[in-house]
Amino acid sequence: MPFGPASLLGVERFSAESEAPLELLPGDDDVQKEALIRAIYKQVLGNAYVMESERQLIAESQFKLGEISVRELIRRIAKSDLYRSRFFESCPRYRYIELAFRHLLGRAPVDFEEMRAHAERLDSKGYDADIDSFLDSDDYQNTYGEWVVPYQRGWKTESCKTLQEFTWSFQLLRGNSSSSLKGDLSGITAKLGGAVYQNTPLAVVPPSSKEATGWSFRRAKNLQDAPTRLGVGAGQEGTTYRVEVTGYRANNVRRISRYTKSNRVYYIPFDKLSEQFIRIHREGGKISSITPVT
């Protein structure tokens, strides 16, 4: 994992990925086609896990037989109940639209007008027509064509059109260790928020820091969630660590938490780290950063 600017900005996964786009080539066997299918699901579903029963087996079979292209397989998945239930029916409209830009075009929206056009199309022509508008657009055709698997643009492959699109792309890409919704602090809330209506760039911040709230950790405002120091000294190792934890509302066992807010900060001696990590995970928390205290 890189420790340079990519990790500081939260896009190390995209920095580490191969620069060569994945493409179906003449003569590819079923093993290579299966790898492309996995890449398509990963891109279109935002890195979400897909159960065997949720896969579009008929469309996959047609793809392997050469009856449909990469673009048409993506169309089948995007129009499926799987995608629709996860990203359209369970999300507010503008959250769905910004996710569709990320999943299908591999980029952030350019401006509010681009997002509003999709909102109006949903009202006038419906969901399927909106999916078609992404996949049949000149932007998609010129970038991916029929046989290339969509990928995240604007990082290593090409530059964004504007500074605004560049900063919006960071908002949509980060927090991707789990999926577009699960493990993302924004959940179903639109990540671009009011910046869309005002057509303004958003600040690009590191994952977290002592001074400011980052994209992977949001500081609580009440005193109950103030930093907590565990243990008296730094232990035999001579170091105390600052551990930021989020996600306490998503307890894996009881679906409740003894904490009223989702975020907490702990200062933990080295010799108590393991014990506290077990307790955090048992209570449903997710560790967003661990930094030594100097």
Rosetta blueprint (number, residue, H / E / L):
1 M L
2 P L
3 F L
4 G L
5 P H
6 A H
7 S H
8 L H
9 L H
10 G L
11 V L
12 E H
13 R H
14 F H
15 S H
16 A H
17 E L
18 S L
19 E L
20 A L
21 P L
22 L L
23 E E
24 L L
25 L L
26 P L
27 G L
28 D L
29 D L
30 D H
31 V H
32 Q H
33 K H
34 E H
35 A H
36 L H
37 I H
38 R H
39 A H
40 I H
41 Y H
42 K H
43 Q H
44 V H
45 L L
46 G L
47 N L
48 A L
49 Y L
50 V L
51 M L
52 E H
53 S H
54 E H
55 R L
56 Q L
57 L H
58 I H
59 A H
60 E H
61 S H
62 Q H
63 F H
64 K H
65 L L
66 G L
67 E L
68 I L
69 S L
70 V H
71 R H
72 E H
73 L H
74 I H
75 R H
76 R H
77 I H
78 A H
79 K L
80 S L
81 D H
82 L H
83 Y H
84 R H
85 S H
86 R H
87 F H
88 F H
89 E L
90 S L
91 C L
92 P L
93 R H
94 Y H
95 R H
96 Y H
97 I H
98 E H
99 L H
100 A H
101 F H
102 R H
103 H H
104 L H
105 L H
106 G L
107 R L
108 A L
109 P L
110 V L
111 D L
112 F H
113 E H
114 E H
115 M H
116 R H
117 A H
118 H H
119 A H
120 E H
121 R H
122 L H
123 D H
124 S H
125 K L
126 G L
127 Y H
128 D H
129 A H
130 D H
131 I H
132 D H
133 S H
134 F H
135 L H
136 D L
137 S L
138 D H
139 D H
140 Y H
141 Q H
142 N H
143 T H
144 Y L
145 G L
146 E L
147 W L
148 V E
149 V L
150 P L
151 Y L
152 Q L
153 R L
154 G L
155 W L
156 K L
157 T L
158 E L
159 S L
160 C L
161 K L
162 T L
163 L H
164 Q H
165 E H
166 F H
167 T H
168 W H
169 S H
170 F H
171 Q H
172 L H
173 L H
174 R L
175 G L
176 N L
177 S L
178 S L
179 S L
180 S L
181 L L
182 K L
183 G L
184 D L
185 L L
186 S L
187 G L
188 I L
189 T L
190 A L
191 K L
192 L L
193 G L
194 G H
195 A H
196 V H
197 Y H
198 Q H
199 N L
200 T L
201 P L
202 L L
203 A L
204 V L
205 V L
206 P L
207 P L
208 S L
209 S L
210 K L
211 E L
212 A L
213 T L
214 G E
215 W L
216 S L
217 F E
218 R L
219 R L
220 A L
221 K L
222 N L
223 L H
224 Q H
225 D H
226 A L
227 P L
228 T E
229 R E
230 L L
231 G L
232 V L
233 G L
234 A L
235 G L
236 Q L
237 E L
238 G L
239 T L
240 T E
241 Y E
242 R E
243 V E
244 E E
245 V E
246 T E
247 G L
248 Y L
249 R L
250 A L
251 N L
252 N L
253 V L
254 R L
255 R L
256 I L
257 S L
258 R L
259 Y L
260 T L
261 K L
262 S L
263 N L
264 R E
265 V E
266 Y E
267 Y E
268 I E
269 P E
270 F H
271 D H
272 K H
273 L H
274 S H
275 E H
276 Q H
277 F H
278 I H
279 R H
280 I H
281 H H
282 R H
283 E L
284 G L
285 G L
286 K E
287 I E
288 S E
289 S E
290 I E
291 T E
292 P E
293 V E
294 T L
